[in-house]
Amino acid sequence: MLKVMKALSAALILCFLSLPVFASGEQEAAETKGFSIALLDADNSNTWRIQMEDQMQKVIDSYKADGIVSNYIVFSANGDANTQVQQLSQLVSMGVDAVIINPVSANALNPVIDKAVQRDILIFAVDSVIAHPDVITITNDQANWARLHAEWLVKELNGKGNIILFNAIPGVPANDERAAVFSEVLANYPEINVLAEETHSWSVAEARQKTSQLLAAFSDIDGILTQECTPGIIQAFVEAGRELPAAVNSGESIEDLRTWEKYGFNSQMVENPPAVGAHGLMIAVGLLQGKELKDDVMDGNVIRIKQNLVISNATRTEWSEKTADAKNSEYIDSLMTVEQVNELFK
């Protein structure tokens, strides 16, 4: 497992704070031919993806200023795997140097990736895994994220009680990794009764609507285990005049944090930094410059970045104060420095 995050706590930031700063020595050592790099985003209609793209753009702007990147192309597939296949085909025909993909599907792109590899185009996945031997995936450790939340929930419920389980979008690799771990952990607690398993598509509005329907069906709900969208879930309870559950895990947005602070329910927050896209971009540029990754950096062909920040009931108010000027739509974010990224290379 990747251990580069050991010093990350000192670098915790929100997306609107510091950018990578390139020391003069690093500029001189860098290849300056002007790489052509593309991003294929699965869907940029939600605020997490928007922040991911914004973080990447800031790093690209820095690279462009140094002449390292000359061309940067961004496509969104709007959640459609076939569209993403067509977009990658177009980029292969254009002959870009590298493509960074937030995949709609773990497997659908593989035939086109084969063609890209034949043309010496480097392919990277960010946030979700692409199941191809020639793709390096840089991802927040989604299994660790899910395990931290699931184990916290069952501990808070003393291993028994009625819960609602919310996943997001089946088929999306990050969702599926988390869902598998949720199931694995819950299977160890036979007295945890899953009343219903739903999906909310990472939409707060959808989570609110479906929770309202579930409240009409179930009178005794002890806990909620969810892949984010907690504000919609809590709002449904409040509107129904229902007592809040004994434990509800929170997502990583500032809206989540403020909802938690407002209603004071029992919760925890585990970071899932949108900066993972920028991390993938910096690693891609390093490899384009001819650098080699250290032997212990990858698990197979995946670089998994473990979550460094967990906000508890005890630290909730502290973080609310730290983020007082942030927008509701922003997320707690940890951006690795250039020095930290360089630690990944030989």
N, C-alpha and C positions, 0 to 999 in steps of 0.2 A: 504494500500500500504506500502511496505517496506520503512522504513525511515533511514536505517542504513548507507546510503550513505552521510549523512549530513556532515561527516568529511572527505570524500574521496578526496576532492580537494587537501588536503595536501599530499596525497599519490599518486598523478598522476605520472606514470612512463611509460617508454617504456619497451617492453618485455625483453630487454637485461640488465635492471637495477636490482633493489633489489629483493631478494627472501624472503619468510617467514622465520623469525628467531624464533626458539622456545626457550623460556626462560626455565631455568632449572626447575622451579616449574612446568611448563606445561609438561615437559618431564616426571617428576616423577608421575604426575597425570594421564598421558595417559596410556591407555591399550597397553601393549607391546607384546601381543601374536603373532602379525604378521598377519595382515589381508591380505586376497587375494581380490584384487580389479581389475575390468576390465573396459575398455572404449570401447564402440561401437560407432564409428564415422560414420556419414552418408556418408561422402566423405572427404578424406584428399588430394584432388587433387588441391585445391586452397590455396592461401597463408594465408588466415584468419584461415582456419582449421589447417594448419601446425603450425601457431603461437599458436593456442589454445592447440594443443597437446604438443608443446614445453613447454608452461607454466605449463601444468599439469605434465609433466615429471620432471621439476625442483622441483615442490612440492613433487612429489613421491620420488625423490632422497633424499630430506630432511627427509621424513618419514622413508625411508629405513635405513638411517643413524641412526635414533633413534629407530629402531626396531619396529616401529608402523605398517609398511607395509612390508610384506615379498615377495609378488608376485603381479606383475602388468602386465596385458595382454591388448593388444591393437588390435582391429580389425577395418577395414574400410569396409563398405558395398558398396562402389563405387556407391552410389546413388540408390541402388536396395533394395526395401523393403523386398522382399522375402529372399535375402541374409542376411539381418539383423535379420530376424526371425530365420534363421538357426543358425546364430552366437549366438544369445541369448539362443537358445535351447542347444547348446553345452556348454555354460557357466553354465546353470542350471544343466546340467548333471555333470559338474565338481565340483559343490558345492562351488562356490566362495562366498565371504561374501557380496559383493556389486557390482552392475553394474551401471556405469554412461553412459547414452545413449544420443548421439545427434541423434534424430530420423529422419529417412527418411519419416516416416508417423506418424501421430498423433494417429492412431488406430490399425495399422497392428500387432503390437507386443502384444496386449492385452491378447490373449489366452496363450501365453508363459509367460507373466508377472504373470498371475494367478498361473501358476505352480511354478514360482520363489517365490512368496509370500508364497505358501504352504510349501516351503522348508526354510522359514525364510531368504531369500536373499533380501537385500534391493535394491530397484530400484530407480534410479534418472534419470531425464532428464535434459540436459543442452542446453541452447540457444533456443530450441523449446519445446513446450508443448506436453506431452503425455497425452492423454485423458483417464486416468485410476485412480480410486480413491485411489489406494495404491502407486502411484508414486508421489514423490515430484519433482517438476520442479524448477530449478534455471535458470532464464533467464534474460538477459538484457531486459528492457521494450521495446519491439519492437513496441507496439502501441504508446508509448510516442515518440520513435525515428521517426516514420512516421508522427505523428502529428506535431512535431517541424518542420520537413522539409516541409510538405504540407502547413502549415499555413504561414511559412516564404515565400514560393514561391508566394502564392496568394497575400500576403501583398506587395511584391516587384513588382508585376504586377498590383497593385491597383485593384485587383479583376476582371480583364478582360484580355483576350488575348488568343492566340493559343498556346497550349502546346503539347508536346509528353510525354507520360507516359510509363516508363520502370519498369516492375516488373522483378522478377528473375526466380524462378522455382516454378510454380504452384503445390500445393500439399505439399510443404515443409512448416511446420507450421509457421516459422518466416516470410517467404514470404507472406503467406496468411493473417497473422495478419496485416502486413504492408499494403498490398494491400487493405484490408477492410477499414483501416483508411484513406488511400489516397482517396478512393471512397467516404467515408463519408464526408471528408472535402471538396472535390471538389463539392459535391452535393449542398453545401451551396452557391456556386458561379456560378449562371447560365450563367454569361458572360465569364467564363473560358471554352474555347472550346477545348476538347481533340481531336486533329487531328488523333491520332493513339495511341493504347495501345499495347505495344510489351513486349517481354521477352528477357533477355540476359543471363540467366543461371549463373549470377555472373561471366561472362567472359568478360574481357576488349576487347578481340579480337572480340567476337560476338557483343558486344555493338557498336564497331566501324563499323563493317560490316552492321548492321541493321540501324544505323544512316545514313550511306552513302546512303542506299536505300531510307530512308525516306526523305533525302534532295533532292533526285531526284523527289520525289512525291509532296513535299510541299515547297513553296517559302517563306512563312511567318510563322516563328516559333519564338514565343516570349519567351518561357520557356521550360525547361526540368525538370521533376520530376522523379527521378530514385532511384532504390535500388542499390546504389554504381555504380562502373564501369564508373565514369565520365571521366577518362583520354581517354578511347576509344571514347566516345561521342564527346569530344572536338577535338580530333585528326581528326575525320571525318569532322567536320566543317572547321578546318584549311586546310585540304587537298582539300576540295571543294572550298576553297576561299570564304566561306560564313562568314558573320558577326556573331559573337557569340551571343547567345540569351541574353535577358535582365536579366535572372535569371536561374541558373543551380545549383542545390544542389550537394554537393560533398560527396564522400564516406570518409572512415576514414584511408585510407592507406597513407603512406609517398609519394607514387606516386601521389595520389590525391592532396596532399598538394603542392607538387612541380609543378604539372600541373597548379594548381590554381595560384601559385606565378608567374609562367612563363608567363601566358597569362592574368592574372589580371581581369578575368571575375567576375561578381557579384555572390557570392556563400556563403554558410556556410557549416560547418562540425559539425556533432554530433557524439560523440564517440559511438562505439559499441564494447566494450572491448572483445578481444579473451580470456582474463583472466576469463571469465564466467565459463569456464571448470574447472579451478583451484578452483574457488569459490565453485562449486558443489562438487569437490573432498574434500575440507576442511570441508564442511558441512556434507558430507557422513561419513568422519572419526569421526567427533564429535558425530554423532548419533550411529555409531558402538561402540564408547566408552561409550555409555549409557547416553549421555547428552540429554536434552530435549529442543526443540525450544520454545522460548517465544510465548505466545498466539497471539500476534499481528504481528508476522513475516510474516505469510502466508496470501495470498488472495486466499481462498479456499485451494488448495494444491500446490499453485504456489508462489515462492519467486521471485518477480519482482524487479530487480535492476534498478532504474531510472538513466538515463544518467546524469553525473555531469558536463561534459565538452562540451561546444559549442564554436567552433572557428568561429569568424566572419571576415568580410573584415578588420576590424580594428586590429584584433589580428593575422591575417594570417602570416605576416612577422615575428612576434615574435616567433610563433611556427615553422616556417621554420628554424629559427636560432637555436632554441632549439633542433631540430631533424637533424641538418646538417650532423651528422655522421651516421645516420640510413640508412638502405638499403631501396630501393624503395618498396620492398615486405613486409616491416614491417608495423605494424598498431599502431596508438596511442592506448595505453593500460593502464588500471587502475587496479592494483592488490591489493585487500584488504589485510591488515595485519592480522596476527593471532588475534591480539587484537580486530580488527573490526569484524572478524568472530565470536569471542567469545561473542560479544555483542548480537548475534542472539539467544544465549542459555540462559536458566534460571540459 
